[in-house]
Amino acid sequence: MSDPAILGQIALGYSPFIDRNRAVSATRLTVFPLRPDAELDVAQLLHAVGSVWPASGARVSLNIVSESLLHDLLQAQPSANLMVEVPAFMAADPANTRALCTLHASGSTLLIKGRPLKELPREVLPCFKYSIIDLADERRTEDSVAPAGVTRSILHVQSGVRTIAEMEASFARGAEAVLGWPIDDAVVTSGKAGAGGKQVAAPGMQVIMELISRVDKEEPIEKLENTIKRDPPLAFKLLRYINSPAFGLRVEISSFRHAIMMLGYKRLKRWLALLLATASKEVNLKPVMFAAVRRGLLMEELARGTGDEETRNEVFICGVFSLLDRMFQQPFDELLSTIPVPERVRQALVEHTGPYEPYMNVVRAVESESLFDFREAADSLMMSVSEINRAQLRALMAASEIE
């Protein structure tokens, strides 16, 4: 089956469900119709989603911003790993009671979104495993504690979380998970601080930074091998990445020397960049690392149509490195003086200019789940909506293969 036509009729965005261990337990996929009056085929949507999240795969929560398409989904039979978000006004409508009860009975996980303005039908309330409460609507702030004896009847997920502080406060209020990208504030880590209070890289990260520098200079293989031998777990992780399905090699890479011979210095550098962005042991940085991997993979997929491997490698590094300032607590102009990057990557990260900035704008629009920003970024990059949606799905599939 060819790409579903619906990918040219909708805009997609995604964000993570983050549990109390700061692990990503599911992905939210937001679906906006480009035209409110468009007739959208729910079977095509389920086909597109199933290509990334098959029935035996990880969980995804569908946040469909179209009442008619969501109504059709309630009548369909989505696989049990596809969670369904239902606005409170639809949950309260008796016309939807049978469909909601049927989905619940068949094993679907339902989430009620927003606060009901009227009482739900008696049969419907038990169908919902979670309620999604946006941070802007949260009544229980630090200054306003719920009255004694008052509890929520079902587990709640806090949406709209954008900072580590908001994430921690949501968990303190009893949230089962948070929904959003907690990447908008500086992260205070538990490592040793260097001069000026800046974070000193952990030993594993220092080895990766040294390797990136040596690979950039194309030093002899023996020197590179001696560097990575100082950190055997790092060598193992690198080989695991390179041998993942996402990398697309037809032979198994058995050693670091073999990796250099098969990949060359430029392709090896991109995977060292991925390792650097995922090397922190700080628990609160798990969602940041999750975001960095997806940024790199999405930017690479967006650039696939250029036919230029150098560009694809550079935009991958640009996306993966785009959150290093949060991880190291240093501005990019200082940070990139210690990590060699191509000039076009430096322009995007330090100056927010250059040919890769439009790619970054698409990533930010996708993460913000904003239809307006999505349209504007697509126009700036001069890519069609369907091309961007296909790139998102390919990137999400690739991410699932390396984790």
N, C-alpha and C positions, 0 to 999 in steps of 0.2 A: 504494500500500500504506500502511495506517495505521501508527502507531507500533507497533513490535513489543511483544508482551506481555512479553517478557523484561526490558524496562526497568523493570517493576514487581517483578521477581524477583531483581534483582541490585543491588549498590552499585558505583559506579564511582569510581576515583581516577586521577590522572595525574601524571606527572613527566617531566622531560626527560632525554634522552641528550645529554651535553655533550662535544664533542670537544676536542682539544688547543688548538684556536684559540678555545676558549670559545664556539663556535657551537653551536646546538642542532641536532643531526643527525637526531634522531628523537624521537618521543613514546612513552612507555610508558603503556599503558592497563591498569590493574589491575581485574579483574572478580571481585567477591566474591558468592557466592550468599547470599541472605538466610536461606535455610534449607538446611542440609546435605543434606537428602533431596529437595530440589526437582529435578524433571525439567526441564532447561533445553534449549532448542532452539538448536543451534549455527547453524542457518541464519538465525534471527532475529538472533543476535548479529552475524554477518557482514554482514547487511543494515544494522544500526544503525551498525557501524563503517565500512562502505563509504559511508555517507551523508556522512561526514566525510573519510575517506581512500579515495577511489576508486582503482582499479588504477593509474591514471595519476598519482596524487597522491603526497604525501610518505609517509615510512615511519612505521609505528607498530608497536610491540612489544606483543604480547598476553601479559599476565601473568595467567593464569586460575587463581584459587584454588579450583578444583573439579576433582578428578581425573576425574570422569565427563564433565564438559563439555570438558576438555582432551583426553580420549581421543577424544571425538567430533570435535574440531577436527583431530586428527591424521589422522582418516579422511576429512576433507573436503578441498576443494581451494581453500584461501585464495589470494588474489592475491599476486603476488610481493612487493609492498610491505608485506605484513603479516608481520612477523617473529613467531616463536613461541618463547616461553620454556618450557623443559621441565625439570622438577625432576630432579635426578640419579637419584633412585630409579626414575623412569619411564624414563629413558634407559638404565638398566642392566637393565631388564626385557626379556628376549628376546621377549616377546609384542608389544613395540612396535617391534622392529627393522625389520620390513618397512615400516610406516607412516612411520617416520623417514627411511628410505632413499628412499622414494617422494617424500616432500616435498622432500628435498634435491635429488633428481634433477630435480624440476619447477621448481627455482629458488628455493624458499623459504629464507629465512635462519633458522637454528635457533640458539638460545642455551641452553646448559646452565646450570642454576641450582643452586648449592650444590655441595658436594664429594661425589663418588661414594663410597659405602661399600664398593663392590666394583668390579672392573674392568669397563669397558664392553665389550659385544660388539665384536669386531674391525671389523665393517662400520660400526658406529655412530659411532665417534669422528670420522672424517673428515666426518661430516654437520654437525658443529657449527662455526660460524664464530667464536663467542665463548663464553667462560664468564663467568658473572656471579658475582662473589665479594663478599659483603657485607663492609663495613668491619669489622664486629664479628668476622668470622671470618678477617680478613686476618692471615696469619702474618708477612708481611714488614713489620714496623714499622721505624721509624728505628733501633731498637736491635737489630734482628734481620734481617740481610741474608742472602739466599739463598746457599747454598754455591756456590763457583766451579764453573761448568759446568752448573749446574742451571737450566733455563729452563722456562717453561710451554709446553706443546705447542701451545696455541691462544691467540689474542688474548684478553685479559680486560677486562671492564668492572667497575668498582668501584661497588657499590650502597651505599645508606645514607649518602651524602655530604650533610652539612647545613651545612658552613661552607666559606668560601674556603680556609682553611688545610688542611682535609681534602681539598679538590679538588686543590690544588697538590701535596700530599704523595702523593696517588694517582697523579698524572701522573709525579711523580718516581720512583715505583716501577714505572713502565712501563705503567700502564693505558692502553688505547686510548681509553676514554671513561669518564666518571663518570655515575652515575645517581642523581638526587636533586635537591634544591633547596638550593644553597649560599647560603642567605639568613639564616642564624642568627648571623652574627658581623658586627662592624663591618668595613668595607672600607677598607684603607689605599690611597689613590689617589696618583697621581703629580703631582697639581696642586699649586698653591701653597696653603699653609695660612694662614688668617687669624688674627685675635686668638684666643688661647686654643687654637690648634692646630686649629681647625675648618676644614673644607674651604670654600674660596671657589668659588662657582659659576663654571663656564667661561662665556666670553662668550655663547655660544648659549643657555645655560640662563638667564643673566641677562636676555636679551631676552625669553624666554618668560615668566619671572616678572613682568617689567614689563608684558607684554601681558595676562597674567591679571589683574593689578591694574587695568589700564585698562579691560578688558572688564567686570570686576566693577563698576566705576563707571559703565559704559555711556557712556564718553567718545565724542566725535564720531569718525566713520569716518576723517577726515583724520589725526587724531592717531595712531590705531591703524596706519594705513598708513605713516606716517612712522617709527613704531617698527620695524615689520617690515622696512622697506626697508634697515635697518642690517644685516640678515642674510638675503641672498637664498637661500642653501641652506635656511634654516629656512622661508621662504615656500614654496619648492618642496615641501618635505616635508609641510607643512600641506595644501597643495592636493592632494598625492598621497593623503593620508589621506582627505580629504573626498570625493575622487572614487573611492575604493575601493568595491567591491561591498558591503562590510559596512555602509557608510553609507546605502545604499539610495536615493540621489537619482536622479531620472530625467533630470536635465539636467547637463551638465558645468559645473563651477565653474571659471571662467577667471581670476579675480583675487581678491585678499583682500577688496576692496570687494564683489564679487559674493557671496563667502562670507558676509559679514555680512548682506547683504540677504536671502539665501536662508535662512540658518540662524537669525539672531537671536543676541543676545548669550549667552543661556544655553546653547544647543547648541554654540556656538563655544567656550565656556569648557571644555566637556568634552574637546574635541579638543586644546585647548592643554594640558590636564592630561596627556593621553596623550603629547604631544610632550615635556613636561617630564620625564616618567618614562622616556623613551627617548633623551634628548639626550646622555647622558654618552659620552665617547670612551674611558673606562677599560675595558680588555679584560675584566678580572675582573667587571665589572658587567653584562656581556652576559646571563648567566643571571638576574640580578636584574631587569633590564628585561623579559626574556621573561616572568618570573613576574608582574610588575606589570601588563602588558597583559592577561594571562589573568585575573588577579584582577578587573580592572575589567569585562571583558566577561562573566565569569561572574556577578558581582554584578548587573549590569544584566539579564541573562537571568533570574536568580532573582526579580527584582522586576518582570518583565514582566507577570505576572498581576495586579499591583496596579492596572493601568490608569492610573497616575499618572506622567506624563512627568517631572515635577519630581523625584519619588522616584527614577526610573530614572537620570536624569542625576546626581543626588547620589550614589547608591550606586556608579555607574561611577567618579566622581571619587574616592570613598572607597577603592575597590579599587586604582585606579591609583596613588594617593598613599600607599598603605599600606606601601610600602618606601622612601619618600623619606628616612627617617631613616638607612637603610643607605647611600644614595647620597651624602647630604650630611654624614654623620657628626655629626648633631645630633639631640637629642631632639625629639619632635614639638611639645612646648609652646613651644620656641624657634623651631623651623622654621616653624610655622604663624603665627607673629607677622609673618612677612614675605610669606606667601602667603595671600591671602584664601580661606577655605573656608566653606561653610555650617556652622551650629552643630551640626547632627546629624552631620556628617562629623568635626568637631573632637572631639565626644564619643567617637566610636568610636576615633579614632586616638590621642587623648591620654589619655582616661579609661577606655577599653574598656567604655563604657556606651552607653545610648541605643538607638534603634530600629534602627540599622544594625549593631550588634555581632553579632546572630544571623546576619546575612549573612556577616560576617567569619569566624564560627565554622564555617560550612559550607565556606568556602574553605579554611580551615586543615585541616579534616577530609579534604577531597578531596586536598589536597597531601600530607598525611601517609599517605594510603592506608590508613586505619584504619577497619575496619568499625564498631567500637564508637563512635568519635568521629563517624562518619557518621550512625549512628542517633540519637545524642544531639543532634547539631546539627540534623538534620531535624525532630526533635520540637520543639526550641526554636523553629525558624522556622515550625513548623506547616505544613510542606509534605510531600507524599508523596514517596516514594523515586523514583517514575517521573518526577515533575515535576523533581526535582533532576537526575536523569540526563539528561533531555531538555535541561535548561538547560546542562549541561556540554557536550553534543554540539553544541548551537547555538553556544556560546561558542568552542569549539575550531574550528568551521567559520569563524566570523567572524574569529578570529585568523589563520587561514590565508589569508584574503582581504586582509589589510592588511599582510602581511609580504613 
